[in-house]
Amino acid sequence: MANLNVPDSVSTVRLRAIDAKTQVCVSAKGFVQPILPGHENLNLTSVTFLVEQTGLGKKVLFDCGARKDFENFSPVIKNRLNLNVRGLKIEKDIHEIVIEAGVQLEELDSMIWSHWHWDHHGAPEKYPPSVEVVVGPGFKDNFMPGYPTNPSSIFLDVNFADRKYREISFDDSFKIGNFRAFDFFGDGSFYLIDTPGHAIGHMCGLARTTPTTFVFLGGDICHFGGSFRPSPTVPLPDPVPSLHLDSHFPIPCPCSIFTAIHPAGPQSDECKTSPFFEVTSFPQSAYLDRTQAAKSIKELQRFDEDPNIFVCIAHDPVLLEVLPFLNDQPDKDLNDWKDAGLKEKAQWGWLNELPRDGKPGRPMLVEGVWKDGQLVTDFTKLKASLY
């Protein structure tokens, strides 16, 4: 097992997961390769987190999901969504879910955005001005000011009004594993991790849930479990445990069902010890830097192999079947994830998205873009209310 050099600490955070009530379907070729017949689309849900340092009286959000009034995205984002979104349904905003769970927005100290993409920053202008936004390196130079001051901006001027934006600085003097790290509360309870590759300033989180256990808040370090699993130290089990999300595999099944479609070939030892997918080389990639993204994903495997670390990437649909959520269990947190076996329950659920026995993989979660029960054919024709 890798030595990640996580500093010792008895300080912990209370970690609660939030189902962002978002379903997205995108073309797989923008994210992974190879493209398997019957797996041309990726089903993406969205999970964010409420991180609470009770000893310090601090509450922060890690990621804020998408906003349901997507007519209020900037013109640049609307044009991009027209190009790459095949299905979209957003039922609620994160700030609504938080309030419904009994947490007032005034209780929040910070919104930490893993990165700037539309499905992670929510509706910042809906939060009280006292809630700062925490972003990764390069954010201010690349994304401020907003639209219409900058006609080509990703964000809106109203997103930045009357609010502090704090940009994290990482340096080589402190690393966890091979990632540069930042001790967010200053007590070892919660770290921000510099994980470049997908987007400018991309960060992950490492939440200490007991003095010796952690949840790795993966954001978009990758978008599919098969991008970092299996690995030499986390091989594909035989049989594969029963999977979630549908009834294809109500009981354990032989791993040969899946190794038959592994790009290394079913006769190779690699099919049980190397990821099924790598970062796409498609020109319209969702990854800013393919080489750097691959390095970050490779390092992620070292965290995943640690039995005391539970990796949760933002868009893993199986998490909706495994985790307790603030939405309907506001008193339930993830701090006992190891005793509850949540890592083992979630680890191989991504396989249920794949084709098997000549049959296509899981159908699209949502076809077409839906808003208020109506089908949207062109994002740019939606009338904005914020500009």
C-alpha positions in Angstrom: 0.0 0.0 0.0 1.3 3.5 -0.9 2.5 5.8 1.8 0.7 9.0 1.2 2.3 10.9 4.1 -1.0 12.3 5.4 -0.1 14.1 8.6 -1.5 12.7 11.9 -4.4 14.6 13.5 -7.2 13.9 15.9 -9.3 16.7 14.3 -12.1 15.5 12.0 -15.0 17.0 10.0 -18.5 15.9 9.8 -19.1 15.0 6.2 -22.6 14.8 4.6 -23.3 14.1 1.0 -25.8 16.0 -1.2 -27.6 14.5 -4.1 -27.6 17.5 -6.5 -30.7 16.2 -8.3 -29.0 16.4 -11.7 -29.0 13.9 -14.6 -26.7 14.6 -17.6 -26.0 12.4 -20.6 -22.9 13.3 -22.7 -21.0 11.7 -25.6 -18.5 9.3 -24.1 -15.8 10.2 -26.7 -15.3 13.6 -25.1 -14.3 11.9 -21.9 -12.9 8.4 -22.3 -11.4 6.0 -24.8 -11.8 3.4 -26.3 -15.5 3.7 -27.1 -17.1 0.4 -26.6 -20.1 -0.5 -28.8 -23.2 0.0 -26.6 -21.4 2.5 -24.4 -21.4 5.6 -26.6 -22.9 7.8 -23.9 -21.9 8.5 -20.3 -24.6 8.8 -17.6 -23.6 11.4 -15.1 -25.3 12.3 -11.9 -23.9 14.8 -9.4 -22.9 14.5 -5.7 -21.6 17.5 -3.6 -20.8 17.7 0.1 -21.4 19.6 3.2 -18.2 19.7 5.3 -18.6 20.8 8.9 -15.7 21.5 11.4 -17.8 21.5 14.5 -14.9 22.4 16.8 -14.4 25.6 14.9 -18.0 26.2 14.1 -17.4 26.2 10.4 -19.6 24.9 7.6 -18.5 24.8 3.9 -19.9 23.3 0.7 -17.6 21.4 -1.5 -19.1 22.0 -5.0 -22.5 23.6 -5.6 -23.8 21.5 -8.5 -25.7 22.9 -11.4 -28.3 25.6 -11.4 -31.8 24.7 -12.5 -32.4 28.1 -14.1 -29.9 27.3 -16.8 -31.3 30.1 -18.9 -29.0 32.3 -16.6 -25.8 30.8 -17.8 -23.6 33.1 -19.8 -24.0 33.1 -23.6 -20.7 31.3 -23.9 -21.8 28.4 -21.7 -25.2 28.2 -23.5 -23.4 27.8 -26.8 -21.1 25.1 -25.3 -24.1 23.2 -23.9 -25.7 23.1 -27.3 -22.7 21.2 -28.6 -22.1 18.5 -26.0 -25.2 17.8 -23.9 -27.5 15.0 -25.1 -29.6 14.9 -22.0 -30.2 17.2 -19.0 -32.6 17.4 -16.2 -32.0 19.5 -13.0 -34.6 19.2 -10.4 -33.3 21.4 -7.6 -30.5 23.8 -6.7 -28.1 22.9 -4.0 -29.0 26.0 -1.9 -32.6 24.8 -1.9 -31.6 21.3 -0.8 -29.5 22.8 2.0 -32.3 25.0 3.3 -34.8 22.1 3.1 -32.4 20.0 5.3 -32.6 22.7 8.0 -29.3 24.4 7.3 -29.6 28.1 6.8 -27.4 29.6 4.1 -26.1 32.2 6.6 -24.5 29.3 8.5 -22.2 28.6 5.6 -18.7 30.2 5.6 -17.5 29.1 2.2 -18.4 27.6 -1.1 -15.5 25.6 -2.4 -15.6 25.0 -6.1 -13.6 22.0 -7.3 -13.4 23.9 -10.6 -15.3 26.5 -12.7 -17.5 24.2 -14.9 -21.2 25.0 -15.0 -22.3 21.8 -13.1 -20.1 22.7 -10.1 -20.6 26.4 -9.3 -24.4 26.5 -8.8 -26.0 29.9 -8.4 -23.6 31.9 -6.3 -25.7 35.1 -6.3 -28.4 33.1 -4.3 -26.1 32.9 -1.3 -25.6 35.6 1.3 -22.6 37.9 0.6 -21.0 36.6 3.8 -20.3 33.2 2.1 -17.0 33.4 0.4 -16.1 31.4 -2.7 -12.9 29.4 -2.7 -11.3 28.6 -6.0 -8.2 27.0 -7.4 -5.1 28.5 -9.0 -5.6 30.7 -12.0 -9.3 31.3 -11.5 -9.2 35.1 -11.1 -6.9 35.7 -14.1 -9.0 33.5 -16.4 -12.6 34.1 -15.3 -13.0 37.6 -13.8 -14.7 39.9 -14.6 -18.0 38.4 -15.8 -20.5 39.0 -18.5 -21.4 41.5 -19.8 -18.3 43.4 -18.7 -16.4 40.7 -20.5 -18.6 39.5 -23.4 -16.7 36.2 -23.7 -16.8 35.4 -19.9 -17.9 32.1 -18.5 -19.5 33.8 -15.5 -21.8 36.7 -15.0 -21.0 40.0 -13.3 -23.8 39.3 -10.8 -22.0 36.0 -9.8 -19.1 38.1 -8.4 -21.0 41.1 -7.0 -20.4 41.8 -3.2 -18.6 38.6 -2.6 -15.1 37.5 -1.6 -13.4 35.1 -3.9 -10.4 33.4 -2.3 -7.9 31.7 -4.6 -5.9 28.9 -3.0 -2.1 28.9 -3.5 -0.4 25.5 -3.5 3.4 25.0 -3.2 5.7 22.0 -3.2 6.5 22.3 0.5 3.4 20.3 1.5 2.2 17.3 -0.4 -0.2 14.4 0.3 0.9 11.6 -2.0 2.3 13.4 -5.0 -0.4 16.0 -5.0 0.3 19.5 -3.6 -2.1 20.1 -0.6 -3.5 22.9 1.5 -4.7 22.5 5.1 -8.0 24.3 4.8 -9.0 24.6 8.5 -5.4 24.5 9.7 -5.9 21.5 11.9 -5.5 18.5 9.6 -9.3 17.8 9.4 -9.8 18.8 5.7 -7.4 19.3 2.9 -7.7 20.8 -0.6 -5.7 18.9 -3.1 -4.2 20.3 -6.3 -5.3 17.9 -9.1 -4.6 19.5 -12.5 -5.7 18.2 -15.9 -9.4 18.4 -16.3 -9.8 22.2 -15.9 -8.0 25.4 -14.8 -7.6 25.3 -11.0 -9.1 21.9 -10.4 -9.1 20.8 -6.8 -10.2 17.7 -4.9 -10.8 17.4 -1.2 -9.6 15.0 1.5 -11.9 14.9 4.5 -10.8 13.2 7.7 -13.8 11.3 8.9 -12.1 9.7 11.9 -8.5 10.1 13.0 -7.4 7.4 10.6 -10.1 7.4 7.8 -10.8 9.8 4.9 -13.2 10.4 2.1 -11.5 11.7 -1.1 -13.9 14.2 -2.7 -12.9 13.7 -6.3 -14.7 16.4 -8.2 -14.0 15.8 -11.9 -10.5 14.4 -11.5 -12.2 11.8 -13.8 -15.8 11.1 -14.8 -16.1 7.3 -14.7 -15.0 4.6 -12.3 -13.5 2.6 -15.1 -10.9 5.4 -15.6 -9.0 4.4 -12.4 -10.3 0.9 -11.6 -9.2 -1.9 -11.6 -5.5 -1.3 -10.8 -2.6 -3.6 -9.8 -3.5 -3.1 -6.1 -7.3 -3.0 -6.6 -7.8 -5.9 -9.0 -11.2 -6.9 -10.5 -12.6 -9.5 -8.1 -14.0 -12.8 -9.3 -16.8 -13.1 -8.9 -17.8 -9.4 -9.1 -20.1 -8.5 -6.2 -23.8 -7.9 -7.0 -24.1 -4.5 -8.6 -26.5 -1.6 -8.1 -28.7 0.7 -10.2 -30.7 -2.0 -12.0 -31.5 -5.7 -11.8 -29.0 -6.9 -14.4 -26.9 -8.4 -11.6 -28.9 -9.1 -8.5 -26.3 -11.8 -7.5 -22.5 -12.0 -7.9 -21.4 -12.7 -11.5 -18.1 -13.9 -13.0 -15.6 -11.2 -13.9 -15.2 -12.8 -17.4 -18.4 -11.0 -18.4 -16.4 -7.8 -18.1 -12.9 -8.8 -18.9 -14.2 -9.9 -22.3 -14.6 -6.3 -23.3 -11.4 -4.9 -21.7 -9.2 -3.3 -24.3 -6.2 -5.4 -23.2 -8.1 -8.5 -24.2 -9.7 -11.2 -22.1 -6.6 -13.4 -22.1 -4.3 -10.7 -20.7 -3.6 -10.3 -17.0 -4.0 -6.6 -17.5 -7.8 -7.0 -17.9 -8.1 -7.6 -14.2 -5.4 -5.1 -13.1 -5.6 -2.0 -15.3 -8.4 0.5 -15.9 -10.9 -0.1 -18.7 -10.5 3.4 -20.0 -8.0 6.2 -20.5 -8.3 10.0 -21.0 -9.8 10.7 -24.4 -7.6 12.1 -27.2 -10.7 13.4 -29.0 -10.1 17.1 -30.1 -13.2 18.3 -28.3 -12.0 16.7 -25.0 -13.5 17.6 -21.7 -9.9 17.6 -20.3 -7.8 20.7 -20.6 -4.5 18.8 -20.5 -4.7 15.1 -21.4 -1.2 14.2 -20.2 -1.6 16.0 -16.9 -5.1 14.5 -16.4 -3.6 11.0 -16.9 -1.0 11.7 -14.3 -3.6 12.9 -11.8 -5.7 9.8 -12.4 -2.7 7.6 -12.0 -2.0 9.2 -8.6 -5.7 8.8 -7.7 -5.2 5.0 -7.8 -2.8 5.3 -4.9 -5.5 6.8 -2.8 -8.0 4.3 -4.0 -5.8 1.4 -2.9 -5.8 2.6 0.7 -8.5 0.8 2.7 -8.8 3.9 4.9 -9.7 6.2 1.9 -13.0 6.1 0.1 -12.8 7.8 -3.3 -16.0 9.5 -4.4 -15.9 11.2 -7.8 -18.7 13.7 -8.4 -20.5 12.1 -11.3 -20.6 8.4 -10.2 -24.2 7.2 -10.4 -23.7 4.3 -8.1 -23.1 6.8 -5.2 -26.8 7.6 -5.4 -27.6 4.0 -4.4 -25.0 3.7 -1.7 -24.6 7.0 0.3 -27.0 8.5 2.8 -27.9 12.0 1.6 -28.7 15.3 3.3 -31.7 15.5 1.0 -33.7 12.8 2.9 -31.5 11.8 5.8 -30.1 15.2 7.1 -28.9 13.7 10.4 -26.9 10.9 8.7 -23.2 11.6 7.8 -20.5 9.6 6.1 -18.1 9.4 9.1 -18.8 5.7 9.6 -18.3 4.8 6.0 -15.7 2.2 6.7 -17.7 0.3 9.3 -20.7 0.5 7.0 -18.7 -1.0 4.1 -19.7 1.9 1.7 -16.5 1.7 -0.2 -17.0 -2.0 -1.0 -20.6 -1.4 -2.0 -19.7 1.4 -4.4 -16.4 0.2 -5.8 -17.6 -1.9 -8.8 -21.0 -0.3 -9.5 -19.6 1.4 -12.6 -19.4 -1.9 -14.4 -23.2 -1.9 -14.5 -23.0 0.9 -17.1 -21.1 -1.3 -19.6 -22.3 -3.5 -22.3 -22.3 -7.3 -21.7 -23.0 -10.4 -23.7 -23.5 -8.4 -26.8 -26.1 -6.2 -25.3 -25.8 -2.5 -24.9 -25.0 -0.9 -21.5 -27.3 1.1 -19.3 -29.7 3.3 -21.3 -29.5 7.1 -21.1 -30.7 8.5 -17.8 -32.5 11.3 -19.7 -32.9 12.0 -23.4 -33.1 15.6 -24.4 -32.9 18.7 -22.3 -35.8 19.3 -20.0 -36.9 22.5 -18.1 -40.1 22.8 -16.3 -41.5 19.8 -18.1 -40.7 21.3 -21.5 -38.2 20.0 -24.1 -35.4 22.6 -24.8 -33.8 22.4 -28.2 -31.6 25.5 -28.1 -30.1 26.8 -24.9 -29.3 30.2 -26.5 -33.0 30.9 -27.0 -33.8 30.7 -23.3 -34.4 34.2 -22.0 -32.1 35.1 -19.1 -33.3 37.0 -16.1 -29.9 38.0 -14.6 -28.7 40.0 -17.6 
